Amino acid sequence: MPQAKTKSVYQTLADVDFSNHIEKKGKFSYVSWSWAWALVKQNYPEASFEKHVFNDNQDNPLPFMRDTKGFTYVCVSVKIEGQQQTEIYPVTDNQNKAVTHPDSFQVNTAHQRALVKCLAY
């Protein structure tokens, strides 16, 4: 007897109804990272994510990287059932404008936004 075809990770997560978790801040609508992660973990308890660390030119570990123009980025990877998605995401201010010298809160916010973007992939 043929085995029943199981849904892919993408198909399973695309079917999750998160409409009750959409929030609005100013002109932006979003799903908070905590809800996005909870909805994934309900379906894939073994899912994991990593916030990447980079070394500066003095070999100091940093939770961000900078390009030659001074813009700052973070990188997050999500792994679900052996599939990995990685997102490099710019650090932005509260107007979603890229910043060159972010504070720690902006770096943390960018990590959480990158996490949700990986989950959307």
Biopython code that builds the backbone (N, CA, C, O; Angstrom):
import numpy as np
from Bio.PDB.StructureBuilder import StructureBuilder

atoms = [
    (1, "MET", "N", (0.851, -1.171, 0.000)),
    (1, "MET", "CA", (0.000, 0.000, 0.000)),
    (1, "MET", "C", (0.900, 1.238, 0.000)),
    (1, "MET", "O", (1.836, 1.307, 0.797)),
    (2, "PRO", "N", (0.641, 2.225, -0.879)),
    (2, "PRO", "CA", (1.482, 3.435, -0.921)),
    (2, "PRO", "C", (1.315, 4.264, 0.338)),
    (2, "PRO", "O", (0.236, 4.339, 0.926)),
    (3, "GLN", "N", (2.437, 4.893, 0.739)),
    (3, "GLN", "CA", (2.405, 5.757, 1.913)),
    (3, "GLN", "C", (1.691, 7.060, 1.582)),
    (3, "GLN", "O", (1.766, 7.562, 0.461)),
    (4, "ALA", "N", (0.996, 7.599, 2.585)),
    (4, "ALA", "CA", (0.353, 8.901, 2.403)),
    (4, "ALA", "C", (1.431, 9.966, 2.289)),
    (4, "ALA", "O", (2.398, 9.967, 3.051)),
    (5, "LYS", "N", (1.260, 10.864, 1.342)),
    (5, "LYS", "CA", (2.242, 11.930, 1.165)),
    (5, "LYS", "C", (2.081, 12.945, 2.296)),
    (5, "LYS", "O", (0.978, 13.419, 2.567)),
    (6, "THR", "N", (3.190, 13.271, 2.949)),
    (6, "THR", "CA", (3.139, 14.250, 4.028)),
    (6, "THR", "C", (3.383, 15.639, 3.457)),
    (6, "THR", "O", (4.029, 15.799, 2.421)),
    (7, "LYS", "N", (2.866, 16.619, 4.138)),
    (7, "LYS", "CA", (3.037, 18.003, 3.703)),
    (7, "LYS", "C", (4.459, 18.467, 3.966)),
    (7, "LYS", "O", (5.098, 18.043, 4.929)),
    (8, "SER", "N", (4.942, 19.335, 3.104)),
    (8, "SER", "CA", (6.268, 19.920, 3.304)),
    (8, "SER", "C", (6.201, 20.900, 4.480)),
    (8, "SER", "O", (5.121, 21.287, 4.926)),
    (9, "VAL", "N", (7.372, 21.288, 4.965)),
    (9, "VAL", "CA", (7.445, 22.290, 6.026)),
    (9, "VAL", "C", (6.730, 23.554, 5.551)),
    (9, "VAL", "O", (5.923, 24.126, 6.283)),
    (10, "TYR", "N", (7.024, 23.983, 4.340)),
    (10, "TYR", "CA", (6.389, 25.196, 3.818)),
    (10, "TYR", "C", (4.870, 25.050, 3.777)),
    (10, "TYR", "O", (4.154, 25.949, 4.218)),
    (11, "GLN", "N", (4.368, 23.929, 3.255)),
    (11, "GLN", "CA", (2.914, 23.734, 3.170)),
    (11, "GLN", "C", (2.272, 23.731, 4.553)),
    (11, "GLN", "O", (1.198, 24.301, 4.745)),
    (12, "THR", "N", (2.925, 23.093, 5.505)),
    (12, "THR", "CA", (2.381, 23.044, 6.868)),
    (12, "THR", "C", (2.286, 24.444, 7.454)),
    (12, "THR", "O", (1.251, 24.824, 8.000)),
    (13, "LEU", "N", (3.377, 25.218, 7.339)),
    (13, "LEU", "CA", (3.379, 26.556, 7.938)),
    (13, "LEU", "C", (2.514, 27.540, 7.152)),
    (13, "LEU", "O", (1.949, 28.464, 7.736)),
    (14, "ALA", "N", (2.407, 27.354, 5.852)),
    (14, "ALA", "CA", (1.541, 28.235, 5.040)),
    (14, "ALA", "C", (0.074, 28.059, 5.430)),
    (14, "ALA", "O", (-0.729, 28.976, 5.262)),
    (15, "ASP", "N", (-0.271, 26.893, 5.946)),
    (15, "ASP", "CA", (-1.651, 26.627, 6.353)),
    (15, "ASP", "C", (-1.986, 27.142, 7.750)),
    (15, "ASP", "O", (-3.149, 27.108, 8.152)),
    (16, "VAL", "N", (-0.990, 27.618, 8.497)),
    (16, "VAL", "CA", (-1.230, 28.127, 9.854)),
    (16, "VAL", "C", (-1.957, 29.467, 9.753)),
    (16, "VAL", "O", (-1.523, 30.374, 9.042)),
    (17, "ASP", "N", (-3.059, 29.572, 10.471)),
    (17, "ASP", "CA", (-3.811, 30.832, 10.502)),
    (17, "ASP", "C", (-3.239, 31.710, 11.616)),
    (17, "ASP", "O", (-3.404, 31.413, 12.799)),
    (18, "PHE", "N", (-2.574, 32.780, 11.230)),
    (18, "PHE", "CA", (-1.988, 33.695, 12.200)),
    (18, "PHE", "C", (-2.683, 35.054, 12.172)),
    (18, "PHE", "O", (-2.183, 36.021, 12.746)),
    (19, "SER", "N", (-3.825, 35.126, 11.510)),
    (19, "SER", "CA", (-4.529, 36.401, 11.348)),
    (19, "SER", "C", (-4.888, 37.051, 12.684)),
    (19, "SER", "O", (-4.979, 38.276, 12.763)),
    (20, "ASN", "N", (-5.091, 36.259, 13.725)),
    (20, "ASN", "CA", (-5.408, 36.822, 15.043)),
    (20, "ASN", "C", (-4.183, 37.406, 15.739)),
    (20, "ASN", "O", (-4.296, 37.981, 16.821)),
    (21, "HIS", "N", (-3.007, 37.259, 15.118)),
    (21, "HIS", "CA", (-1.768, 37.712, 15.741)),
    (21, "HIS", "C", (-1.125, 38.884, 14.994)),
    (21, "HIS", "O", (0.009, 39.257, 15.294)),
    (22, "ILE", "N", (-1.824, 39.453, 14.044)),
    (22, "ILE", "CA", (-1.286, 40.597, 13.302)),
    (22, "ILE", "C", (-1.451, 41.849, 14.159)),
    (22, "ILE", "O", (-2.540, 42.160, 14.640)),
    (23, "GLU", "N", (-0.334, 42.560, 14.333)),
    (23, "GLU", "CA", (-0.325, 43.800, 15.112)),
    (23, "GLU", "C", (-0.012, 44.963, 14.174)),
    (23, "GLU", "O", (0.460, 44.764, 13.055)),
    (24, "LYS", "N", (-0.275, 46.150, 14.636)),
    (24, "LYS", "CA", (0.002, 47.335, 13.837)),
    (24, "LYS", "C", (0.768, 48.337, 14.686)),
    (24, "LYS", "O", (0.411, 48.609, 15.833)),
    (25, "LYS", "N", (1.828, 48.879, 14.098)),
    (25, "LYS", "CA", (2.597, 49.930, 14.745)),
    (25, "LYS", "C", (2.809, 51.007, 13.692)),
    (25, "LYS", "O", (3.536, 50.799, 12.720)),
    (26, "GLY", "N", (2.178, 52.150, 13.885)),
    (26, "GLY", "CA", (2.241, 53.194, 12.866)),
    (26, "GLY", "C", (1.593, 52.693, 11.586)),
    (26, "GLY", "O", (0.452, 52.230, 11.600)),
    (27, "LYS", "N", (2.318, 52.785, 10.490)),
    (27, "LYS", "CA", (1.769, 52.328, 9.204)),
    (27, "LYS", "C", (2.133, 50.878, 8.886)),
    (27, "LYS", "O", (1.785, 50.378, 7.816)),
    (28, "PHE", "N", (2.828, 50.196, 9.802)),
    (28, "PHE", "CA", (3.298, 48.843, 9.539)),
    (28, "PHE", "C", (2.443, 47.797, 10.261)),
    (28, "PHE", "O", (2.119, 47.945, 11.439)),
    (29, "SER", "N", (2.085, 46.738, 9.530)),
    (29, "SER", "CA", (1.421, 45.571, 10.112)),
    (29, "SER", "C", (2.449, 44.454, 10.191)),
    (29, "SER", "O", (3.258, 44.283, 9.279)),
    (30, "TYR", "N", (2.418, 43.693, 11.285)),
    (30, "TYR", "CA", (3.426, 42.660, 11.468)),
    (30, "TYR", "C", (2.923, 41.593, 12.434)),
    (30, "TYR", "O", (1.940, 41.791, 13.148)),
    (31, "VAL", "N", (3.616, 40.466, 12.441)),
    (31, "VAL", "CA", (3.419, 39.416, 13.432)),
    (31, "VAL", "C", (4.643, 39.473, 14.332)),
    (31, "VAL", "O", (5.770, 39.430, 13.839)),
    (32, "SER", "N", (4.447, 39.567, 15.627)),
    (32, "SER", "CA", (5.589, 39.666, 16.541)),
    (32, "SER", "C", (6.430, 38.396, 16.459)),
    (32, "SER", "O", (5.927, 37.317, 16.146)),
    (33, "TRP", "N", (7.711, 38.548, 16.744)),
    (33, "TRP", "CA", (8.610, 37.401, 16.686)),
    (33, "TRP", "C", (8.168, 36.312, 17.661)),
    (33, "TRP", "O", (8.297, 35.126, 17.359)),
    (34, "SER", "N", (7.648, 36.701, 18.826)),
    (34, "SER", "CA", (7.269, 35.690, 19.821)),
    (34, "SER", "C", (6.097, 34.840, 19.330)),
    (34, "SER", "O", (6.073, 33.631, 19.559)),
    (35, "TRP", "N", (5.134, 35.457, 18.662)),
    (35, "TRP", "CA", (4.012, 34.690, 18.108)),
    (35, "TRP", "C", (4.472, 33.843, 16.937)),
    (35, "TRP", "O", (4.082, 32.681, 16.827)),
    (36, "ALA", "N", (5.299, 34.407, 16.054)),
    (36, "ALA", "CA", (5.780, 33.655, 14.895)),
    (36, "ALA", "C", (6.544, 32.414, 15.349)),
    (36, "ALA", "O", (6.347, 31.321, 14.818)),
    (37, "TRP", "N", (7.421, 32.598, 16.338)),
    (37, "TRP", "CA", (8.209, 31.469, 16.838)),
    (37, "TRP", "C", (7.315, 30.445, 17.531)),
    (37, "TRP", "O", (7.501, 29.241, 17.351)),
    (38, "ALA", "N", (6.352, 30.906, 18.316)),
    (38, "ALA", "CA", (5.431, 29.983, 18.998)),
    (38, "ALA", "C", (4.639, 29.149, 17.992)),
    (38, "ALA", "O", (4.454, 27.948, 18.187)),
    (39, "LEU", "N", (4.175, 29.782, 16.923)),
    (39, "LEU", "CA", (3.401, 29.055, 15.914)),
    (39, "LEU", "C", (4.264, 28.007, 15.207)),
    (39, "LEU", "O", (3.775, 26.928, 14.873)),
    (40, "VAL", "N", (5.532, 28.314, 14.979)),
    (40, "VAL", "CA", (6.440, 27.326, 14.382)),
    (40, "VAL", "C", (6.681, 26.181, 15.355)),
    (40, "VAL", "O", (6.603, 25.015, 14.969)),
    (41, "LYS", "N", (6.975, 26.502, 16.620)),
    (41, "LYS", "CA", (7.288, 25.460, 17.600)),
    (41, "LYS", "C", (6.099, 24.544, 17.884)),
    (41, "LYS", "O", (6.287, 23.385, 18.254)),
    (42, "GLN", "N", (4.870, 25.058, 17.714)),
    (42, "GLN", "CA", (3.691, 24.204, 17.874)),
    (42, "GLN", "C", (3.682, 23.097, 16.829)),
    (42, "GLN", "O", (3.216, 21.990, 17.097)),
    (43, "ASN", "N", (4.189, 23.391, 15.649)),
    (43, "ASN", "CA", (4.216, 22.424, 14.557)),
    (43, "ASN", "C", (5.532, 21.659, 14.466)),
    (43, "ASN", "O", (5.559, 20.511, 14.023)),
    (44, "TYR", "N", (6.610, 22.291, 14.883)),
    (44, "TYR", "CA", (7.949, 21.700, 14.779)),
    (44, "TYR", "C", (8.723, 21.960, 16.071)),
    (44, "TYR", "O", (9.544, 22.876, 16.127)),
    (45, "PRO", "N", (8.466, 21.160, 17.108)),
    (45, "PRO", "CA", (9.101, 21.388, 18.408)),
    (45, "PRO", "C", (10.622, 21.353, 18.374)),
    (45, "PRO", "O", (11.268, 21.933, 19.247)),
    (46, "GLU", "N", (11.205, 20.686, 17.389)),
    (46, "GLU", "CA", (12.660, 20.593, 17.291)),
    (46, "GLU", "C", (13.276, 21.746, 16.498)),
    (46, "GLU", "O", (14.496, 21.782, 16.333)),
    (47, "ALA", "N", (12.473, 22.682, 16.005)),
    (47, "ALA", "CA", (12.992, 23.812, 15.235)),
    (47, "ALA", "C", (13.979, 24.612, 16.079)),
    (47, "ALA", "O", (13.839, 24.701, 17.299)),
    (48, "SER", "N", (14.980, 25.194, 15.414)),
    (48, "SER", "CA", (15.963, 26.000, 16.129)),
    (48, "SER", "C", (16.352, 27.201, 15.276)),
    (48, "SER", "O", (16.138, 27.220, 14.064)),
    (49, "PHE", "N", (16.931, 28.205, 15.938)),
    (49, "PHE", "CA", (17.456, 29.337, 15.188)),
    (49, "PHE", "C", (18.779, 29.760, 15.792)),
    (49, "PHE", "O", (19.085, 29.471, 16.949)),
    (50, "GLU", "N", (19.562, 30.460, 14.965)),
    (50, "GLU", "CA", (20.881, 30.931, 15.382)),
    (50, "GLU", "C", (21.046, 32.382, 14.976)),
    (50, "GLU", "O", (20.756, 32.761, 13.841)),
    (51, "LYS", "N", (21.514, 33.188, 15.912)),
    (51, "LYS", "CA", (21.915, 34.558, 15.617)),
    (51, "LYS", "C", (23.419, 34.509, 15.379)),
    (51, "LYS", "O", (24.181, 34.159, 16.280)),
    (52, "HIS", "N", (23.843, 34.856, 14.177)),
    (52, "HIS", "CA", (25.256, 34.735, 13.814)),
    (52, "HIS", "C", (26.103, 35.830, 14.461)),
    (52, "HIS", "O", (25.639, 36.946, 14.694)),
    (53, "VAL", "N", (27.337, 35.482, 14.739)),
    (53, "VAL", "CA", (28.310, 36.396, 15.337)),
    (53, "VAL", "C", (29.427, 36.611, 14.321)),
    (53, "VAL", "O", (29.830, 35.682, 13.620)),
    (54, "PHE", "N", (29.917, 37.833, 14.251)),
    (54, "PHE", "CA", (30.986, 38.208, 13.325)),
    (54, "PHE", "C", (32.146, 38.784, 14.122)),
    (54, "PHE", "O", (31.960, 39.259, 15.243)),
    (55, "ASN", "N", (33.331, 38.745, 13.553)),
    (55, "ASN", "CA", (34.497, 39.315, 14.215)),
    (55, "ASN", "C", (34.903, 40.594, 13.500)),
    (55, "ASN", "O", (34.952, 40.645, 12.271)),
    (56, "ASP", "N", (35.193, 41.627, 14.285)),
    (56, "ASP", "CA", (35.655, 42.880, 13.691)),
    (56, "ASP", "C", (37.138, 42.759, 13.341)),
    (56, "ASP", "O", (37.723, 41.685, 13.483)),
    (57, "ASN", "N", (37.743, 43.850, 12.887)),
    (57, "ASN", "CA", (39.134, 43.799, 12.450)),
    (57, "ASN", "C", (40.130, 43.618, 13.600)),
    (57, "ASN", "O", (41.327, 43.457, 13.360)),
    (58, "GLN", "N", (39.650, 43.644, 14.832)),
    (58, "GLN", "CA", (40.507, 43.346, 15.991)),
    (58, "GLN", "C", (40.124, 42.009, 16.618)),
    (58, "GLN", "O", (40.512, 41.696, 17.743)),
    (59, "ASP", "N", (39.348, 41.225, 15.855)),
    (59, "ASP", "CA", (38.908, 39.882, 16.248)),
    (59, "ASP", "C", (37.958, 39.868, 17.443)),
    (59, "ASP", "O", (37.861, 38.860, 18.142)),
    (60, "ASN", "N", (37.258, 40.974, 17.683)),
    (60, "ASN", "CA", (36.231, 41.019, 18.722)),
    (60, "ASN", "C", (34.923, 40.466, 18.163)),
    (60, "ASN", "O", (34.507, 40.869, 17.076)),
    (61, "PRO", "N", (34.264, 39.552, 18.878)),
    (61, "PRO", "CA", (32.989, 39.026, 18.396)),
    (61, "PRO", "C", (31.879, 40.079, 18.534)),
    (61, "PRO", "O", (31.749, 40.736, 19.566)),
    (62, "LEU", "N", (31.095, 40.218, 17.478)),
    (62, "LEU", "CA", (29.990, 41.178, 17.467)),
    (62, "LEU", "C", (28.742, 40.511, 16.902)),
    (62, "LEU", "O", (28.850, 39.640, 16.039)),
    (63, "PRO", "N", (27.549, 40.907, 17.376)),
    (63, "PRO", "CA", (26.314, 40.311, 16.861)),
    (63, "PRO", "C", (25.833, 40.984, 15.568)),
    (63, "PRO", "O", (24.664, 40.849, 15.207)),
    (64, "PHE", "N", (26.707, 41.695, 14.879)),
    (64, "PHE", "CA", (26.359, 42.385, 13.632)),
    (64, "PHE", "C", (27.591, 42.524, 12.763)),
    (64, "PHE", "O", (28.714, 42.268, 13.199)),
    (65, "MET", "N", (27.362, 42.935, 11.526)),
    (65, "MET", "CA", (28.457, 43.220, 10.601)),
    (65, "MET", "C", (28.174, 44.559, 9.934)),
    (65, "MET", "O", (27.036, 45.029, 9.921)),
    (66, "ARG", "N", (29.225, 45.170, 9.377)),
    (66, "ARG", "CA", (29.071, 46.453, 8.679)),
    (66, "ARG", "C", (29.626, 46.341, 7.279)),
    (66, "ARG", "O", (30.610, 45.641, 7.043)),
    (67, "ASP", "N", (28.982, 47.044, 6.337)),
    (67, "ASP", "CA", (29.523, 47.096, 4.983)),
    (67, "ASP", "C", (30.481, 48.277, 4.857)),
    (67, "ASP", "O", (30.705, 49.002, 5.826)),
    (68, "THR", "N", (31.042, 48.472, 3.679)),
    (68, "THR", "CA", (32.051, 49.518, 3.487)),
    (68, "THR", "C", (31.467, 50.928, 3.579)),
    (68, "THR", "O", (32.215, 51.896, 3.717)),
    (69, "LYS", "N", (30.149, 51.055, 3.503)),
    (69, "LYS", "CA", (29.509, 52.368, 3.645)),
    (69, "LYS", "C", (29.077, 52.630, 5.085)),
    (69, "LYS", "O", (28.537, 53.693, 5.389)),
    (70, "GLY", "N", (29.311, 51.672, 5.963)),
    (70, "GLY", "CA", (28.979, 51.849, 7.371)),
    (70, "GLY", "C", (27.607, 51.335, 7.776)),
    (70, "GLY", "O", (27.237, 51.435, 8.946)),
    (71, "PHE", "N", (26.844, 50.787, 6.837)),
    (71, "PHE", "CA", (25.537, 50.241, 7.198)),
    (71, "PHE", "C", (25.708, 48.931, 7.950)),
    (71, "PHE", "O", (26.630, 48.162, 7.680)),
    (72, "THR", "N", (24.813, 48.687, 8.890)),
    (72, "THR", "CA", (24.919, 47.555, 9.800)),
    (72, "THR", "C", (23.875, 46.502, 9.459)),
    (72, "THR", "O", (22.741, 46.830, 9.110)),
    (73, "TYR", "N", (24.265, 45.237, 9.561)),
    (73, "TYR", "CA", (23.396, 44.100, 9.242)),
    (73, "TYR", "C", (23.525, 43.041, 10.329)),
    (73, "TYR", "O", (24.539, 42.954, 11.022)),
    (74, "VAL", "N", (22.482, 42.245, 10.458)),
    (74, "VAL", "CA", (22.519, 41.056, 11.303)),
    (74, "VAL", "C", (22.220, 39.855, 10.424)),
    (74, "VAL", "O", (21.747, 39.994, 9.296)),
    (75, "CYS", "N", (22.500, 38.686, 10.953)),
    (75, "CYS", "CA", (22.245, 37.457, 10.205)),
    (75, "CYS", "C", (21.636, 36.429, 11.144)),
    (75, "CYS", "O", (22.131, 36.210, 12.250)),
    (76, "VAL", "N", (20.557, 35.801, 10.691)),
    (76, "VAL", "CA", (19.853, 34.784, 11.468)),
    (76, "VAL", "C", (19.589, 33.586, 10.565)),
    (76, "VAL", "O", (19.249, 33.746, 9.393)),
    (77, "SER", "N", (19.747, 32.386, 11.115)),
    (77, "SER", "CA", (19.393, 31.155, 10.406)),
    (77, "SER", "C", (18.357, 30.398, 11.216)),
    (77, "SER", "O", (18.406, 30.365, 12.446)),
    (78, "VAL", "N", (17.417, 29.788, 10.503)),
    (78, "VAL", "CA", (16.390, 28.947, 11.110)),
    (78, "VAL", "C", (16.534, 27.556, 10.508)),
    (78, "VAL", "O", (16.717, 27.401, 9.300)),
    (79, "LYS", "N", (16.448, 26.547, 11.371)),
    (79, "LYS", "CA", (16.532, 25.168, 10.897)),
    (79, "LYS", "C", (15.284, 24.419, 11.342)),
    (79, "LYS", "O", (14.962, 24.367, 12.529)),
    (80, "ILE", "N", (14.587, 23.839, 10.364)),
    (80, "ILE", "CA", (13.384, 23.051, 10.620)),
    (80, "ILE", "C", (13.484, 21.774, 9.801)),
    (80, "ILE", "O", (13.569, 21.814, 8.574)),
    (81, "GLU", "N", (13.471, 20.649, 10.488)),
    (81, "GLU", "CA", (13.541, 19.334, 9.847)),
    (81, "GLU", "C", (14.653, 19.254, 8.807)),
    (81, "GLU", "O", (14.434, 18.785, 7.690)),
    (82, "GLY", "N", (15.838, 19.713, 9.176)),
    (82, "GLY", "CA", (16.987, 19.621, 8.300)),
    (82, "GLY", "C", (17.068, 20.688, 7.226)),
    (82, "GLY", "O", (18.071, 20.767, 6.516)),
    (83, "GLN", "N", (16.040, 21.510, 7.090)),
    (83, "GLN", "CA", (16.055, 22.597, 6.109)),
    (83, "GLN", "C", (16.459, 23.884, 6.813)),
    (83, "GLN", "O", (15.932, 24.223, 7.872)),
    (84, "GLN", "N", (17.401, 24.593, 6.206)),
    (84, "GLN", "CA", (17.875, 25.832, 6.815)),
    (84, "GLN", "C", (17.620, 27.016, 5.894)),
    (84, "GLN", "O", (17.843, 26.944, 4.685)),
    (85, "GLN", "N", (17.146, 28.110, 6.491)),
    (85, "GLN", "CA", (16.979, 29.394, 5.812)),
    (85, "GLN", "C", (17.829, 30.406, 6.556)),
    (85, "GLN", "O", (17.845, 30.428, 7.786)),
    (86, "THR", "N", (18.527, 31.234, 5.819)),
    (86, "THR", "CA", (19.361, 32.272, 6.415)),
    (86, "THR", "C", (18.964, 33.617, 5.841)),
    (86, "THR", "O", (18.718, 33.747, 4.642)),
    (87, "GLU", "N", (18.904, 34.611, 6.705)),
    (87, "GLU", "CA", (18.538, 35.966, 6.281)),
    (87, "GLU", "C", (19.561, 36.956, 6.803)),
    (87, "GLU", "O", (19.872, 36.971, 7.994)),
    (88, "ILE", "N", (20.080, 37.778, 5.914)),
    (88, "ILE", "CA", (20.895, 38.929, 6.290)),
    (88, "ILE", "C", (19.949, 40.119, 6.241)),
    (88, "ILE", "O", (19.305, 40.368, 5.223)),
    (89, "TYR", "N", (19.870, 40.846, 7.339)),
    (89, "TYR", "CA", (18.836, 41.861, 7.497)),
    (89, "TYR", "C", (19.468, 43.182, 7.954)),
    (89, "TYR", "O", (20.305, 43.178, 8.856)),
    (90, "PRO", "N", (19.086, 44.293, 7.356)),
    (90, "PRO", "CA", (19.659, 45.579, 7.775)),
    (90, "PRO", "C", (19.119, 46.017, 9.139)),
    (90, "PRO", "O", (17.964, 45.758, 9.476)),
    (91, "VAL", "N", (19.956, 46.668, 9.895)),
    (91, "VAL", "CA", (19.518, 47.264, 11.154)),
    (91, "VAL", "C", (18.873, 48.600, 10.796)),
    (91, "VAL", "O", (19.468, 49.433, 10.113)),
    (92, "THR", "N", (17.639, 48.784, 11.276)),
    (92, "THR", "CA", (16.875, 49.976, 10.923)),
    (92, "THR", "C", (16.381, 50.704, 12.166)),
    (92, "THR", "O", (16.415, 50.182, 13.280)),
    (93, "ASP", "N", (15.925, 51.917, 11.934)),
    (93, "ASP", "CA", (15.308, 52.676, 13.016)),
    (93, "ASP", "C", (13.803, 52.389, 13.028)),
    (93, "ASP", "O", (13.335, 51.501, 12.316)),
    (94, "ASN", "N", (13.051, 53.134, 13.830)),
    (94, "ASN", "CA", (11.610, 52.873, 13.943)),
    (94, "ASN", "C", (10.820, 53.310, 12.711)),
    (94, "ASN", "O", (9.610, 53.090, 12.649)),
    (95, "GLN", "N", (11.481, 53.923, 11.733)),
    (95, "GLN", "CA", (10.843, 54.279, 10.464)),
    (95, "GLN", "C", (11.289, 53.323, 9.349)),
    (95, "GLN", "O", (11.007, 53.561, 8.175)),
    (96, "ASN", "N", (11.979, 52.252, 9.721)),
    (96, "ASN", "CA", (12.531, 51.263, 8.792)),
    (96, "ASN", "C", (13.571, 51.849, 7.844)),
    (96, "ASN", "O", (13.692, 51.410, 6.700)),
    (97, "LYS", "N", (14.315, 52.831, 8.318)),
    (97, "LYS", "CA", (15.438, 53.418, 7.583)),
    (97, "LYS", "C", (16.729, 52.810, 8.117)),
    (97, "LYS", "O", (16.924, 52.713, 9.329)),
    (98, "ALA", "N", (17.609, 52.403, 7.206)),
    (98, "ALA", "CA", (18.880, 51.810, 7.605)),
    (98, "ALA", "C", (19.704, 52.795, 8.427)),
    (98, "ALA", "O", (19.711, 53.995, 8.152)),
    (99, "VAL", "N", (20.395, 52.276, 9.435)),
    (99, "VAL", "CA", (21.221, 53.120, 10.297)),
    (99, "VAL", "C", (22.675, 52.648, 10.250)),
    (99, "VAL", "O", (22.954, 51.473, 10.008)),
    (100, "THR", "N", (23.590, 53.584, 10.487)),
    (100, "THR", "CA", (25.015, 53.258, 10.446)),
    (100, "THR", "C", (25.610, 53.004, 11.827)),
    (100, "THR", "O", (26.588, 52.265, 11.940)),
    (101, "HIS", "N", (25.055, 53.589, 12.867)),
    (101, "HIS", "CA", (25.586, 53.378, 14.220)),
    (101, "HIS", "C", (24.431, 53.028, 15.165)),
    (101, "HIS", "O", (24.009, 53.850, 15.979)),
    (102, "PRO", "N", (23.930, 51.796, 15.043)),
    (102, "PRO", "CA", (22.773, 51.415, 15.848)),
    (102, "PRO", "C", (23.129, 51.211, 17.312)),
    (102, "PRO", "O", (24.276, 50.935, 17.663)),
    (103, "ASP", "N", (22.112, 51.356, 18.156)),
    (103, "ASP", "CA", (22.294, 50.995, 19.553)),
    (103, "ASP", "C", (21.932, 49.515, 19.717)),
    (103, "ASP", "O", (21.472, 48.874, 18.772)),
    (104, "SER", "N", (22.138, 48.993, 20.896)),
    (104, "SER", "CA", (21.921, 47.561, 21.130)),
    (104, "SER", "C", (20.457, 47.165, 20.922)),
    (104, "SER", "O", (20.180, 46.053, 20.471)),
    (105, "PHE", "N", (19.530, 48.051, 21.241)),
    (105, "PHE", "CA", (18.116, 47.743, 21.039)),
    (105, "PHE", "C", (17.804, 47.581, 19.552)),
    (105, "PHE", "O", (17.060, 46.677, 19.171)),
    (106, "GLN", "N", (18.368, 48.451, 18.707)),
    (106, "GLN", "CA", (18.139, 48.352, 17.263)),
    (106, "GLN", "C", (18.731, 47.058, 16.696)),
    (106, "GLN", "O", (18.142, 46.447, 15.804)),
    (107, "VAL", "N", (19.888, 46.641, 17.209)),
    (107, "VAL", "CA", (20.487, 45.381, 16.767)),
    (107, "VAL", "C", (19.591, 44.211, 17.178)),
    (107, "VAL", "O", (19.340, 43.311, 16.377)),
    (108, "ASN", "N", (19.113, 44.222, 18.416)),
    (108, "ASN", "CA", (18.228, 43.163, 18.885)),
    (108, "ASN", "C", (16.940, 43.119, 18.057)),
    (108, "ASN", "O", (16.493, 42.041, 17.666)),
    (109, "THR", "N", (16.352, 44.267, 17.794)),
    (109, "THR", "CA", (15.121, 44.330, 16.987)),
    (109, "THR", "C", (15.367, 43.765, 15.595)),
    (109, "THR", "O", (14.528, 43.034, 15.066)),
    (110, "ALA", "N", (16.510, 44.096, 14.995)),
    (110, "ALA", "CA", (16.837, 43.575, 13.666)),
    (110, "ALA", "C", (16.965, 42.052, 13.687)),
    (110, "ALA", "O", (16.540, 41.382, 12.746)),
    (111, "HIS", "N", (17.548, 41.504, 14.754)),
    (111, "HIS", "CA", (17.632, 40.045, 14.870)),
    (111, "HIS", "C", (16.231, 39.427, 14.876)),
    (111, "HIS", "O", (15.988, 38.427, 14.201)),
    (112, "GLN", "N", (15.319, 40.020, 15.634)),
    (112, "GLN", "CA", (13.972, 39.456, 15.729)),
    (112, "GLN", "C", (13.230, 39.582, 14.397)),
    (112, "GLN", "O", (12.492, 38.678, 14.006)),
    (113, "ARG", "N", (13.429, 40.706, 13.702)),
    (113, "ARG", "CA", (12.806, 40.878, 12.382)),
    (113, "ARG", "C", (13.381, 39.877, 11.386)),
    (113, "ARG", "O", (12.649, 39.320, 10.568)),
    (114, "ALA", "N", (14.690, 39.648, 11.455)),
    (114, "ALA", "CA", (15.316, 38.672, 10.559)),
    (114, "ALA", "C", (14.798, 37.265, 10.846)),
    (114, "ALA", "O", (14.604, 36.476, 9.921)),
    (115, "LEU", "N", (14.572, 36.944, 12.120)),
    (115, "LEU", "CA", (14.016, 35.653, 12.486)),
    (115, "LEU", "C", (12.658, 35.458, 11.837)),
    (115, "LEU", "O", (12.405, 34.417, 11.231)),
    (116, "VAL", "N", (11.786, 36.442, 11.957)),
    (116, "VAL", "CA", (10.440, 36.318, 11.384)),
    (116, "VAL", "C", (10.509, 36.216, 9.864)),
    (116, "VAL", "O", (9.729, 35.481, 9.258)),
    (117, "LYS", "N", (11.431, 36.943, 9.244)),
    (117, "LYS", "CA", (11.567, 36.861, 7.794)),
    (117, "LYS", "C", (12.020, 35.460, 7.380)),
    (117, "LYS", "O", (11.523, 34.919, 6.392)),
    (118, "CYS", "N", (12.951, 34.872, 8.121)),
    (118, "CYS", "CA", (13.354, 33.475, 7.837)),
    (118, "CYS", "C", (12.159, 32.536, 7.950)),
    (118, "CYS", "O", (11.971, 31.650, 7.116)),
    (119, "LEU", "N", (11.359, 32.736, 8.984)),
    (119, "LEU", "CA", (10.192, 31.884, 9.167)),
    (119, "LEU", "C", (9.206, 32.038, 8.025)),
    (119, "LEU", "O", (8.546, 31.074, 7.639)),
    (120, "ALA", "N", (9.099, 33.248, 7.479)),
    (120, "ALA", "CA", (8.206, 33.479, 6.345)),
    (120, "ALA", "C", (8.680, 32.745, 5.090)),
    (120, "ALA", "O", (7.870, 32.339, 4.257)),
    (121, "TYR", "N", (9.999, 32.581, 4.966)),
    (121, "TYR", "CA", (10.520, 31.825, 3.805)),
    (121, "TYR", "C", (10.103, 30.379, 3.885)),
    (121, "TYR", "O", (10.444, 29.589, 3.004)),
]
sb = StructureBuilder()
sb.init_structure("model")
sb.init_model(0)
sb.init_chain("A")
sb.init_seg("    ")
for serial, (resi, resn, name, xyz) in enumerate(atoms, 1):
    if name == "N":
        sb.init_residue(resn, " ", resi, " ")
    sb.init_atom(name, np.array(xyz, "f"), 0.0, 1.0, " ", f" {name:<3s}", serial, name[0])
structure = sb.get_structure()
